[in-house]
């Protein structure tokens, strides 16, 4: 539900003078079987989609309206890794793509851009360290906790 509203705001920011197009985009995402299936299935990807869309809304608002919002939007981009671990693959690709598309605007607000990149790294460092540790990586995928691992090996 909230993702469809955020999608409407993205369309509104991208096409500010074309209200019919924004309403059509809102209706298409609302009636999309893919969107309905994911939202009804209680999947983990619901949070990731919401966080990505919230990032895009705030980022586009920062680009087109108020540049001070840009660093705040990158907090939500960093939080996507905590919602679903595979987002760690998409995060660098998304940052590169945004840097290519909005190069002029990001150079114009270079101090906010550097602050935004620093925020993403600060927010994502604990998750990256968590996924690099073999014990926590094993535990997060198998559901074991440390007491189960030590108990099986005869250690207490």
C-alpha positions in Angstrom: 0.0 0.0 0.0 2.7 2.5 1.0 4.8 1.5 -2.0 2.1 2.4 -4.4 1.8 5.9 -2.8 5.6 6.3 -3.0 5.5 5.2 -6.7 2.9 7.9 -7.3 5.2 10.6 -5.8 8.1 9.4 -7.9 5.9 9.7 -11.0 4.8 13.2 -9.8 8.4 14.3 -9.3 9.5 12.9 -12.7 6.5 14.3 -14.6 5.3 17.3 -12.7 3.0 18.8 -15.4 1.5 15.6 -16.7 -1.1 14.6 -14.1 -2.8 12.0 -16.3 0.5 10.2 -16.7 1.1 10.2 -12.9 -2.4 8.9 -12.2 -2.0 6.2 -14.9 1.3 5.1 -13.4 -0.3 4.9 -10.0 -3.2 2.8 -11.3 -0.8 0.5 -13.2 1.3 -0.2 -10.1 -1.8 -0.6 -7.9 -3.4 -3.1 -10.3 -0.1 -4.9 -11.1 -0.4 -8.6 -10.3 3.3 -8.6 -9.4 2.8 -5.9 -6.8 -0.3 -7.6 -5.4 1.4 -11.0 -5.1 4.4 -9.6 -3.3 2.4 -7.5 -0.9 0.0 -10.3 0.0 2.7 -12.9 0.3 4.4 -11.3 3.3 7.7 -11.6 1.6 11.0 -10.0 2.7 11.2 -8.0 -0.5 8.2 -5.8 0.6 10.5 -3.9 2.9 13.3 -3.6 0.3 10.9 -2.3 -2.3 9.5 0.2 0.2 13.0 1.4 1.3 14.1 1.7 -2.4 11.0 3.7 -3.3 11.4 5.9 -0.2 15.0 6.5 -1.2 14.0 7.5 -4.7 11.2 9.8 -3.6 13.5 11.7 -1.2 16.4 11.6 -3.7 14.3 13.0 -6.5 12.8 15.6 -4.2 16.3 16.6 -3.2 17.4 16.8 -6.9 14.3 18.8 -8.1 13.1 20.7 -5.1 15.4 20.9 -2.0 19.0 19.6 -2.1 19.3 19.4 1.7 17.1 16.2 1.6 19.6 14.2 -0.5 21.8 13.0 2.5 18.7 12.0 4.4 17.5 9.9 1.4 20.8 7.9 1.5 20.0 6.6 5.0 17.1 4.6 3.5 19.3 3.4 0.7 21.8 2.0 3.3 18.9 0.4 5.3 18.0 -1.8 2.4 20.9 -4.1 3.2 19.4 -4.8 6.6 16.0 -5.6 5.1 17.3 -8.1 2.6 20.9 -9.1 2.4 21.1 -9.5 -1.4 20.7 -5.7 -1.7 24.4 -5.5 -1.0 24.9 -6.4 -4.7 22.5 -3.8 -6.0 23.7 -0.9 -3.8 27.0 -0.2 -5.6 25.3 -0.6 -9.0 22.6 1.8 -8.1 25.1 4.4 -6.8 27.0 4.2 -10.1 23.8 4.5 -12.1 22.6 7.5 -10.2 26.1 9.1 -10.5 25.9 8.7 -14.3 22.3 9.9 -14.7 22.4 12.9 -12.2 26.1 13.8 -12.7 25.5 17.6 -13.2 23.2 17.9 -10.1 25.5 15.8 -7.9 28.5 17.9 -9.0 26.5 21.1 -8.3 25.9 19.9 -4.7 29.3 18.2 -4.3 29.4 18.6 -0.5 26.0 17.0 0.0 27.0 14.2 -2.4 30.1 13.5 -0.4 28.1 13.5 2.8 25.5 11.2 1.2 28.2 8.7 0.2 29.7 8.8 3.7 26.2 8.2 5.2 25.7 5.1 3.0 29.1 3.7 4.1 28.5 4.4 7.8 25.0 2.8 7.7 26.2 -0.2 5.8 29.5 -1.0 7.5 28.0 -3.1 10.3 26.0 -5.2 7.8 29.0 -5.7 5.6 31.1 -6.8 8.5 28.4 -9.1 9.7 28.2 -10.8 6.3 32.0 -11.1 6.0 32.3 -13.1 9.3 32.0 -16.8 8.5 30.3 -17.7 11.8 27.5 -15.1 11.5 27.2 -15.8 7.8 26.6 -19.5 8.6 24.2 -18.7 11.5 22.1 -16.2 9.4 21.6 -18.8 6.7 21.0 -21.9 8.7 19.1 -20.5 11.7 21.5 -21.9 14.2 22.7 -19.9 17.1 26.0 -20.1 18.8 24.8 -22.4 21.6 23.5 -24.9 19.1 26.9 -24.9 17.3 28.9 -25.3 20.5 26.5 -27.9 21.9 26.9 -30.2 18.8 30.7 -30.1 19.2 30.6 -31.1 22.8 31.7 -27.7 24.1 29.8 -25.8 26.8 
